[in-house]
Amino acid sequence: MTAPTAAPAASPAVASPADPGTARVELLTGGAWVPVCDWPLLTPGRGVAVLLPDGRQAAVFRDRRDRVWAVGNRDPFTGAHVLSRGLLGSAAGGGPYVASPLLKQRFDLATGVCLDDPSVRIPVHAVRLAD
């Protein structure tokens, strides 16, 4: 099980960019902003796996409202790096989540807390868009 992460220094999600043609998604990791992919490459409702400089993986999602989210890619229940292949949804309270493609546990994209077992959480990365 993954230990809770500190609250991100920036928002865990960002809205669509002013100029989508040149924007890139950056994650805050190790105290620095790291570019991980170009905005136009993200498909709404789908995720992509990215490799961070320290060797960890993150799952980056663009939801159908054009918000971008990033969480750890490792499923804490199986140890497999598959969350980027999970399905996006909204919980009863309206918060976005990703459901693991393996055992279907749902993880809140803003907090990383597992909606099916609140004692488990995944890392959440602060996200920003840069031109």
VEXMAR-378340 format. One record per residue (C-alpha): residue number from 1; residue in one letter; x, y, z. Coordinates in pm, 1 decimal. Layout:
N
<NUM a <X Y Z>>
...
This chain:
131
<1 m <0.0 0.0 0.0>>
<2 t <126.7 346.5 -82.9>>
<3 a <172.7 598.8 196.0>>
<4 p <-14.2 928.9 171.0>>
<5 t <162.0 1203.3 -17.3>>
<6 a <192.2 1564.0 90.0>>
<7 a <-57.3 1808.3 -52.2>>
<8 p <57.7 1936.2 -391.8>>
<9 a <194.5 2288.3 -413.6>>
<10 a <-37.2 2354.7 -707.2>>
<11 s <-376.6 2233.2 -814.3>>
<12 p <-414.1 1859.3 -875.4>>
<13 a <-602.1 1949.0 -1194.3>>
<14 v <-589.5 2220.8 -1455.3>>
<15 a <-840.2 2332.6 -1717.6>>
<16 s <-780.8 2355.3 -2089.6>>
<17 p <-501.6 2584.1 -2214.2>>
<18 a <-541.5 2920.9 -2384.0>>
<19 d <-349.5 2791.2 -2687.4>>
<20 p <-404.2 2414.4 -2710.4>>
<21 g <-175.1 2377.5 -3011.3>>
<22 t <144.0 2459.6 -2821.2>>
<23 a <61.9 2376.3 -2459.1>>
<24 r <242.7 2102.8 -2272.5>>
<25 v <153.1 1925.4 -1949.5>>
<26 e <400.9 1955.1 -1662.5>>
<27 l <407.4 1770.7 -1329.7>>
<28 l <567.5 1889.7 -1007.8>>
<29 t <814.8 1625.2 -897.2>>
<30 g <1126.3 1654.9 -684.0>>
<31 g <1059.7 2026.9 -637.3>>
<32 a <1075.3 2099.4 -1011.5>>
<33 w <822.2 2119.3 -1293.3>>
<34 v <886.3 1844.8 -1547.8>>
<35 p <727.5 1842.1 -1896.2>>
<36 v <561.6 1504.5 -1956.3>>
<37 c <351.2 1536.3 -2272.3>>
<38 d <196.1 1776.5 -2520.3>>
<39 w <-166.1 1877.8 -2456.8>>
<40 p <-287.6 1781.4 -2808.6>>
<41 l <-169.8 1422.5 -2751.4>>
<42 l <-413.8 1369.9 -2462.7>>
<43 t <-748.6 1221.1 -2562.0>>
<44 p <-1047.2 1315.6 -2344.5>>
<45 g <-1154.0 1022.8 -2128.2>>
<46 r <-823.2 839.5 -2167.1>>
<47 g <-496.1 824.0 -1978.6>>
<48 v <-128.7 798.4 -2068.1>>
<49 a <160.9 661.6 -1866.9>>
<50 v <463.9 886.7 -1825.6>>
<51 l <807.8 813.3 -1684.1>>
<52 l <934.9 1065.4 -1429.7>>
<53 p <1305.0 1155.8 -1391.2>>
<54 d <1335.0 950.6 -1070.4>>
<55 g <1208.4 634.9 -1245.0>>
<56 r <854.6 642.3 -1104.5>>
<57 q <554.5 634.6 -1333.8>>
<58 a <255.6 867.5 -1337.4>>
<59 a <-80.6 833.6 -1506.9>>
<60 v <-197.2 1154.2 -1676.9>>
<61 f <-564.4 1195.2 -1767.5>>
<62 r <-763.9 1448.7 -1965.5>>
<63 d <-1127.1 1427.4 -1862.8>>
<64 r <-1425.0 1514.8 -2080.3>>
<65 r <-1432.4 1865.5 -1928.2>>
<66 d <-1075.5 1916.1 -2059.1>>
<67 r <-923.8 1909.7 -1709.4>>
<68 v <-589.7 1733.5 -1667.0>>
<69 w <-512.7 1511.1 -1366.7>>
<70 a <-202.5 1313.3 -1267.5>>
<71 v <-167.0 1030.7 -1017.9>>
<72 g <76.9 747.7 -958.8>>
<73 n <42.5 476.3 -1222.6>>
<74 r <93.3 183.3 -981.2>>
<75 d <-217.7 -2.9 -865.4>>
<76 p <-150.5 -55.6 -492.0>>
<77 f <-367.9 -369.7 -481.8>>
<78 t <-178.4 -561.5 -751.6>>
<79 g <152.6 -375.9 -785.5>>
<80 a <99.9 -345.0 -1161.7>>
<81 h <160.1 -12.6 -1334.8>>
<82 v <-178.3 4.5 -1509.2>>
<83 l <-385.4 294.6 -1373.3>>
<84 s <-326.8 494.6 -1692.8>>
<85 r <-542.2 230.2 -1866.8>>
<86 g <-825.4 271.7 -1615.9>>
<87 l <-1171.3 409.4 -1678.3>>
<88 l <-1261.1 763.0 -1569.7>>
<89 g <-1583.9 828.1 -1385.5>>
<90 s <-1754.1 1055.2 -1132.2>>
<91 a <-1841.4 954.6 -776.3>>
<92 a <-2182.3 1023.5 -620.8>>
<93 g <-2053.6 1358.5 -490.3>>
<94 g <-1933.0 1449.3 -838.2>>
<95 g <-1560.3 1400.8 -781.0>>
<96 p <-1363.0 1242.2 -1067.2>>
<97 y <-1200.7 901.8 -1021.0>>
<98 v <-1007.4 639.4 -1213.0>>
<99 a <-1107.1 274.8 -1180.4>>
<100 s <-822.8 26.2 -1197.5>>
<101 p <-850.0 -194.9 -1506.3>>
<102 l <-757.2 -501.0 -1299.4>>
<103 l <-963.4 -525.1 -979.6>>
<104 k <-1180.5 -217.0 -1045.3>>
<105 q <-1099.2 -22.8 -725.6>>
<106 r <-1173.7 346.7 -776.8>>
<107 f <-923.6 620.1 -684.1>>
<108 d <-1020.0 985.4 -638.2>>
<109 l <-811.7 1189.8 -884.0>>
<110 a <-794.8 1494.6 -654.0>>
<111 t <-687.1 1316.4 -333.9>>
<112 g <-565.2 971.7 -439.2>>
<113 v <-789.1 804.8 -178.8>>
<114 c <-938.4 470.9 -277.9>>
<115 l <-1316.5 508.7 -276.3>>
<116 d <-1356.8 137.0 -205.7>>
<117 d <-1098.1 117.7 77.7>>
<118 p <-1018.8 461.5 227.1>>
<119 s <-711.9 322.3 407.7>>
<120 v <-537.6 298.8 68.1>>
<121 r <-426.7 588.8 -148.1>>
<122 i <-210.9 660.1 -450.2>>
<123 p <19.5 959.2 -505.2>>
<124 v <-133.5 1272.5 -660.2>>
<125 h <83.9 1503.3 -868.6>>
<126 a <35.1 1877.8 -907.6>>
<127 v <-25.1 1963.0 -1273.3>>
<128 r <15.5 2277.0 -1479.8>>
<129 l <1.1 2371.3 -1845.8>>
<130 a <289.2 2562.7 -1999.1>>
<131 d <327.8 2726.5 -2339.3>>
